[in-house]
Amino acid sequence: MLYNWQQKRWPAFTYHLPKLEDAVKAFDLQLERVKAVLSAFDVRTEEGKRLEAMVAEAVSTSAIEGEVVSPQDVMSSMKNRLGQNTRQILVRDQGFMSDVTGEAATQRTPAQCL
């Protein structure tokens, strides 16, 4: 396929409207299907996935620095600092999470932290 400016008739650009309309309608149909699938996702599920990504990053970063941390402790600490636990859960290393979360800990949801 050639770029528009590589066509023989460039810059006298022409197109066949019925063919274009069919392509646009097909695209629109696929777009609506994608929107329907995405709307089925729960916001809490999305935030949970973001929180899991933050935990994985914190655990791998600590491993690179030679420190081994429990993913469960990291998750609990992040939920504590984000206000997502109904009650505060005691974790072994509060200081570590202060370093990892930094400014993100002041946010209310994982979505706002990324």
VOGU-3710 file (C-alpha; in Angstrom, 3 decimals, decimal comma):
1> mlynwqqkrw> 0,000/0,000/0,000  1,306/3,413/-0,926  1,054/6,597/1,100  -1,269/9,265/-0,265  1,601/11,413/-1,536  3,064/8,391/-3,351  -0,072/7,901/-5,442  0,142/8,837/-9,135  -2,736/11,314/-8,869  -1,427/13,091/-5,763
11> paftyhlpkl> -2,341/15,800/-4,764  -5,629/15,399/-6,655  -6,972/13,155/-3,903  -10,218/11,312/-4,688  -12,135/8,570/-2,947  -15,191/6,406/-3,486  -17,730/7,422/-0,819  -19,749/4,137/-0,662  -16,571/2,131/0,011  -15,511/4,603/2,665
21> edavkafdlq> -18,942/4,530/4,313  -18,818/0,732/4,571  -15,402/0,873/6,244  -16,554/3,565/8,688  -19,693/1,585/9,576  -17,644/-1,571/10,178  -15,234/0,365/12,387  -18,119/1,942/14,312  -19,662/-1,491/14,928  -16,374/-2,840/16,291
31> lervkavlsa> -15,936/0,263/18,445  -19,380/-0,219/19,992  -18,518/-3,849/20,778  -15,312/-2,796/22,510  -17,191/-0,141/24,488  -19,728/-2,763/25,616  -16,985/-5,095/26,820  -15,139/-2,312/28,628  -18,298/-1,064/30,309  -18,741/-4,526/31,850
41> fdvrteegkr> -15,538/-4,075/33,876  -16,103/-2,980/37,419  -14,199/0,137/38,514  -13,113/-1,742/41,645  -11,601/-4,457/39,454  -9,657/-1,830/37,529  -8,390/-0,218/40,725  -7,498/-3,643/42,098  -5,375/-4,361/39,035  -3,602/-1,024/39,418
51> leamvaeavs> -2,945/-1,757/43,084  -1,566/-5,184/42,162  0,756/-3,527/39,635  1,983/-1,090/42,293  2,627/-3,983/44,696  4,536/-5,947/42,055  6,655/-2,887/41,304  7,405/-2,294/44,984  8,363/-5,947/45,559  10,619/-6,088/42,481
61> tsaiegevvs> 12,231/-2,748/43,333  13,014/-3,952/46,847  14,469/-7,190/45,440  16,768/-5,192/43,162  17,957/-3,276/46,219  18,573/-6,544/48,085  15,598/-6,300/50,433  12,991/-9,062/50,555  9,466/-7,946/51,416  6,213/-9,841/51,630
71> pqdvmssmkn> 3,754/-8,987/48,848  0,930/-9,391/51,385  2,561/-6,850/53,715  3,112/-4,454/50,826  -0,532/-4,821/49,724  -1,826/-4,281/53,277  0,413/-1,277/53,794  -0,660/0,328/50,526  -4,319/-0,263/51,310  -3,769/1,254/54,777
81> rlgqntrqil> -2,102/4,336/53,340  -4,737/4,724/50,605  -7,576/4,358/53,114  -8,952/1,221/51,474  -8,884/-1,056/54,532  -11,941/-0,865/56,763  -9,537/-1,131/59,697  -5,799/-0,566/59,793  -3,832/-3,799/59,373  -0,519/-4,080/61,197
91> vrdqgfmsdv> 2,377/-4,721/58,816  5,982/-5,470/59,716  7,761/-2,606/57,961  5,868/0,683/57,896  8,992/2,680/56,982  9,600/0,763/53,801  6,181/1,644/52,431  6,672/5,306/53,248  9,729/5,230/51,009  8,012/3,278/48,226
101> tgeaatqrtp> 4,702/5,102/48,119  6,106/8,580/48,641  3,731/11,146/47,179  1,381/8,443/45,905  0,399/7,624/49,489  -1,387/10,948/49,797  -3,829/9,972/47,039  -7,175/8,303/47,669  -7,182/5,592/44,984  -4,584/3,569/43,083
111> aqcl> -5,923/5,100/39,871  -4,821/8,520/41,097  -1,400/7,190/42,106  -0,339/6,160/38,600
//
